[in-house]
Amino acid sequence: MQKKVVITGCSSGIGLVAANDLLRRGYHVFAACRKPQDVQRMNDLGFTGIELDLDSSESVARAAEQILELSGNQLYALFNNGGFGVYGPLTAISRQQLEQQFATNLFGTHQLTMLLLPALRAGGEARIINTSSIMGLVSTPGRGAYAASKYALEAWTDALRMELHGSGVKVSLLEPGPIKTRFTDNVNQAEQDKPVKNPGIAARFTLPPEAILLKLHHALESRHPRLRYPVTLVAHVLSLLRRLLPGWMLDRILRG
């Protein structure tokens, strides 16, 4: 039987690369995008396009209802990849901006996952994979709001994994470092005249979105998926430094 997988944030970058790859591997891909024109493009590419705005609880509910109907209430995997970043010093970020950051990167993910969970459990074996970030492990100046949402996603994922232990639903995290996508272009800068930019050295270690595929395959298809999958050298190094270095020394490095 063809395995059904839901992927959010499919308009470009990691989501689109993952959708194309999994379609070639024989999956039935429900490709969720925020904009109607992107949904039509997904249909044209051979996916089942789903309109989904993670910032809107009504949109999430409609998308989940459509997915459940089209899937016959049975899914193999949910790849929670959709999200965006609010950058800027915390003194420049309003409560509304912080709420929107969490609404998209955490609250919408929670709502969608809970609505689809019965369909994931129905087959007796399923996977939930969440795209975090190296910013879910370390925070840097100007990225506090985004990092906070990813730290929260990491904690939420850990709790979900333990709560679903023994259910047949395995839960994993992807933790990419610098990946060349449209993410940076779409960042919501709190201070337009002082945009937060990636350090120049990051470009040396930036990889294309295809870098996540081997980790995604393992998370989806291994009998024993890992809890966390760092992607890129930067993610591996910072994950190690976070465990080894005292806080003051790590702060000095991250302050740049």
DRENFI-985527 format. One record per residue: x, y, z of N, C-alpha, C in turn. Coordinates in steps of 0.001 Angstrom, whole numbers, plus 500000, padded with zeros to 6 digits. Layout:
N
XYZXYZXYZ;...
END
This chain:
256
500845498800500000500000500000500000500881501251500000;500507502253499195501275503487499109501187504246500432;502342504612500969502365505327502240502041506799502011;501226507344502898500790508733502788501544509587503792;502127510684503293502889511586504140502416513016503925;502289513758505013501931515174504979503189515993505229;503446516980504364504602517863504528504100519302504531;504454520064505538504078521478505572505251522326505085;504925523544504626505964524446504131506576523967502835;505730523581501872506208522942500637506455523896499475;506237525172499650506351526082498506507779526201497992;508770525961498855510168526091498439511053525406499463;512363525455499219513340525016500204513222523562500603;513404523307501894513414521946502421512115521225502120;510986521907502284509704521263502057509523520787500632;509877521633499672509715521266498262510688520162497877;511927520247498332512917519203498049512459517867498633;511963517889499864511489516665500500510286516093499762;509356516954499358508168516486498647508543515819497336;509413516446496560509842515863495284510538514526495494;511397514472496491512144513243496754511216512110497177;510296512394498082509419511336498582508422510882497527;508029511791496641507174511385495529507906510380494649;509179510655494378509983509725493572510175508387494289;510163508413495607510330507174496372509027506406496545;507958506917495954506702506176495949505683506570496990;505951507617497735504985508078498721503861508873498052;502692508858498672501619509798498316501828511027499191;502149512150498571502547513338499313501422514374499347;500986514712500553500089515844500769500984517055501032;501040517963500064501968519089500112501222520350500540;501488520811501749500765521951502304501532523251502091;500814524269501618501387525597501362500406526655501831;500923527824502121500090528919502620499328529626501511;499945529795500338499342530585499270498586529695498278;497374530099497874496587529287496935497322528989495633;498095529956495118498815529704493855499870528615494018;500451528526495218501420527465495468500725526113495597;499533526110496158498763524869496258498465524328494864;498072525203493943497809524779492566499080524243491916;500201524889492207501484524420491662501807523030492183;501491522758493455501726521424494017500896520377493280;499645520709493001498787519780492252499359519509490866;499858520573490224500429520422488887501677519544488898;502399519533490022503626518756490135503378517299490512;502126516952490768501806515563491075501542515273492541;501573516312493387501247516147494792499750516390495005;499298516129496211497966516566496616498148517870497382;497848518986496728498058520288497343497034520582498420;497491521136499526496638521490500663496942522931501062;495909523735501177496108525118501639496166525134503158;497247525691503703497456525675505147498219526908505581;497607527683506462498274528813507110498398528467508587;499603528120509034499805527684510410499488528769511430;499440530008510983499138531132511877497648531254512167;496812530497511450495358530587511585494792529254512054;494167529232513228493589527987513733492480527477512826;491742528404512188490678527996511264491269527303510033;492370527856509509493015527255508351493568525875508688;494164525733509861494708524438510277493586523406510375;492473523802510961491341522877511101490805522443509739;490692523403508800490201523058507453491174522119506746;492469522417506861493475521588506196493459520171506755;493380520046508070493349518722508689492126517938508242;490980518592508192489753517920507749489894517422506314;490481518245505456490679517851504061491652516679503952;492744516728504706493726515642504676493104514334505144;492348514391506232491727513180506768490742512574505773;489989513431505116489020512936504128489734512289502946;490765512963502423491458512456501237492325511240501533;492777511106502772493647509986503139492878508775503645;491564508913503784490790507824504367491113507613505837;491494508686506508491816508657507942492961507710508282;493913507595507368495087506782507657496318507414507021;497305507745507847498540508381507399499730507616507940;500825507685507190502071507079507680502970508114508346;503017509336507811503988510293508348503487511722508253;503940512528509204503720513971509208505074514639509364;505446515440508376506702516191508411506359517652508647;506458518071509905506159519454510286507365520322509947;507332520916508766508476521678508271508181523170508147;506927523556508082506577524957507857506994525851509014;507409527068508687507780528023509720508438529242509111;508711530244509934509400531451509469510134532068510648;510904533117510384511701533729511428511407535205511623;511348535640512873511333537057513239512710537361513816;513436538267513176514789538615513609514819540054514128;515681540284515064515875541621515614516138541525517097;516728542569517703516934542552519152515600542453519872;515582541787521000514325541579521723513674542897522117;514481543937522316513925545242522670513105545835521527;513273545323520316512553545857519157511373544979518746;511159543879519445510116542927519051508908543085519957;507759543265519347506523543468520103505935542129520541;504997542203521462504284540991521884503581540351520696;502982541176519848502270540649518683503207539877517757;504405540410517528505365539716516675505803538396517298;506002538410518620506414537189519305505290536153519267;504052536608519435502921535689519367502802535064517976;503023535865516940502948535331515580504076534337515336;505263534620515874506381533690515729506025532328516318;505450532336517504505066531080518147503832530454517500;502921531284517015501720530748516379502073529886515176;503007530358514376503399529610513182504323528455513517;505343528703514325506389527703514538506047526659515597;505038526923516438504704525955517486503206525676517591;502395526731517758500979526495518032500282525799516865;500567526247515635499962525616514465500418524179514301;501702523945514588502243522585514524501556521684515544;501362522187516744500670521414517775499250521073517337;498518522068516868497130521844516474497030520827515342;497851521001514306497796520093513164498153518671513590;499189518532514394499624517201514824498541516502515632;497910517211516539496865516592517357495658516180516514;495323516988515508494185516650514651494478515440513765;495736515274513374496099514168512491496559512929513244;496773513040514545497324511934515310496480510654515243;495157510727515326494381509478515203494625508757513882;494780509500512788495051508887511488496459508300511438;497397508894512158498751508353512225498776507069513056;497993507047514102497946505860514959497210504699514292;496349505001513335495452503991512774496199502834512121;497344503118511514498075502065510816498973501233511701;499139501620512967499979500871513884501452501216513812;501850501925512761503251502353512600503248503685511875;503888504686512442503887506008511814505077506810512306;505318507931511624506438508812511972505952510262512021;506465510986512996506317512445513062507725513016513084;508014513912512142509338514525512034509157516034512043;509848516699512929509715518143513077511015518843512685;510902519867511858512077520659511505512325521707512581;513374521503513341513822522491514310514902523320513634;516003523526514311517099524341513793518232524241514799;519430524580514374520489524720515357520113525813516356;519215526722515932518717527750516844517761527177517890;517444525889517782516716525222518845517629524713519946;518939524844519725519924524401520713520732525557521284;521008526553520445521740527734520896521027528973520371;521107530045521131520511531312520706521617532326520479;521369533262519559522364534287519259521693535660519249;522465536722519414521882538067519392521121538318518095;519932538885518228519120539210517061518221538085516597;518390536892517164517564535753516763516817535151517954;516647535945519009516046535441520242514623534942520072;513814535660519296512414535248519119512329533936518350;513080533852517262513085532626516463513638531458517273;514751531681517964515355530617518771514396530157519863;513701531099520491512752530730521545511676529792521006;511182530071519789510146529213519209510705527825518892;511966527749518496512569526455518187512971525702519458;513425526430520489513655525773521785512346525137522257;511243525869522116509940525357522538509539524136521714;509803524182520412509488523042519555510285521810519979;511541522004520364512365520889520827511760520258522088;511365521085523041510781520567524284509450519870523999;508645520478523144507343519894522771507546518532522113;508540518446521227508817517190520529509293516117521494;510152516484522437510623515517523427509457514950524234;508557515820524670507408515356525443506504514456524601;506264514861523344505403514066522468506001512686522226;507308512632522001507968511347521760507775510406522937;507934510912524149507780510065525330506325509668525559;505407510595525284503991510289525463503497509246524473;504115509191523295503694508243522271504498506942522306;505383506809523283506185505586523392505275504365523482;505550503370522641504755502150522641503536502192521749;503257503359521149502069503498520300502332503105518852;503614502964518484503959502722517090504288503995516338;504058505160516959504366506445516330505716506920516853;506714506989515968508058507430516335508212508913515999;508885509651516867508989511109516731510457511516516693;510831512319515685512214512754515518512288514239515202;513489514793515398513776516198515088514873516290514040;514677517140513035515756517566512156516275518897512674;517597519047512772518194520271513299519180520843512279;518683521518511252519595522060510223520382523257510734;521610523336510256522384524564510370522096525407509142;523089526144508625522833527007507463522508526197506200;521311526419505679520823525768504460520423526859503480;520795526701502225520491527723501215519046527572500754;518158528389501304516747528405500933516288529856500894;514996530054500679514430531404500703514109531862502123;514441531048503126514096531384504506514628532754504898;515923532990504629516534534264505023515877535440504302;515513535238503030514864536311502277513495536652502850;512853535656503481511494535847503996511452536202505477;512617536391506090512659536736507512511952538074507743;511191538133508821510539539375509238511521540135510136;512119541181509593513108541964510337512405543014511197;512650542947512493512015543909513400512547545321513194;513800545437512779514408546735512491514863546728511034;514053547315510170514361547271508743515659547994508406;515990549019509191517203549778508915518448549112509504;518253548083510340519371547352510934519096545852510857;519005545317509646518646543896509518519713542980510113;519249541903510716520156540879511237520590540004510075;521885539898509878522416539121508763523264537965509280;523344536919508469524208535801508825525668536229508723;526518535756509623527941536097509526528524535561508224;529476536278507679530051535894506393530614534489506372;531172534047507521531781532719507556530747531610507360;529477531903507671528427530880507535528289530405506102;528581531300505139528432530931503728529339529760503353;530481529637504022531409528552503718530819527186504046;529912527170505014529382525896505497527907525693505128;527370526590504318525973526476503901525820525360502874;524811524542503060524537523428502156523195523623501473;522968522964500342521656523029499687520627522239500497;519349522471500270518323521769501051518353520257500887;518943519780499786519057518336499588519876517663500690;520622518456501466521451517896502545520626517197503615;519345517519503707518513516897504752517986515527504337;518113515165503071517379513996502568517811512680503205;519113512445503342519542511184503949519027511056505380;519037512164506106518520512140507479517005511916507474;516319512546506537514869512359506434514532510907506098;515275510317505177515042508910504822515191508014506045;516237508261506836516465507432508024515323507609509018;514910508840509227513828509104510179512520508452509740;512296508389508438511054507815507913511095506298507813;512253505749507490512281504363507043513083503412507925;513903503919508834514651503041509721513723502465510797;514011501237511195513236500652512297513514501373513600;514678501991513682515059502677514917515503504109514588;514546504998514293514920506380513969515548507075515174;516440508004514879517105508735515952516194509812516509;516523510258517705515754511335518325516026512651517621;517307512882517251517723514138516650518672513877515484;518543514707514450519391514604513271519994515972512956;521188516287513461521849517532513046522185517470511550;522045518600510874522358518674509446523286519859509230;524383519657508566525489520579508276526536520489509380;527755520826509016528870520802509960528631521765511119;528065522933510824527803523925511874526896523339512950;525851522627512529524921522036513487525620520993514356;526454520166513758527177519149514523528130519794515524;528876520810515073529869521447515937529202522177517099;528171522960516812527515523713517879526800522793518858;526257521702518357525626520726519253526648520153520221;527856519905519714528929519383520562529426520435521550;529635521658521052530148522729521914529175523041523048;527884522964522749526872523240523768526986522274524945;527388521042524646527521520040525703528848520150526444;529884520621525750531227520571526319531672521859527002;531250523008526468531801524273526954530986524848528109;531638525577529016530882526337530025530091527454529337;529013527862529966528117528831529352528775530127528957;529666530646529823530290531942529530531170531866528286;531794530713528069532664530570526915531831530443525628;530732529694525725529854529577524564529248530932524215;528869531705525234528354533056524993529361533890524209;530609533818524592531644534610523945531747534245522455;531649532959522171531713532506520782530479532984520003;529306532828520598528063533151519889527837534646519736;528465535449520607528356536905520445529107537362519201;529980536497518689530635536760517414531819537676517481;
END
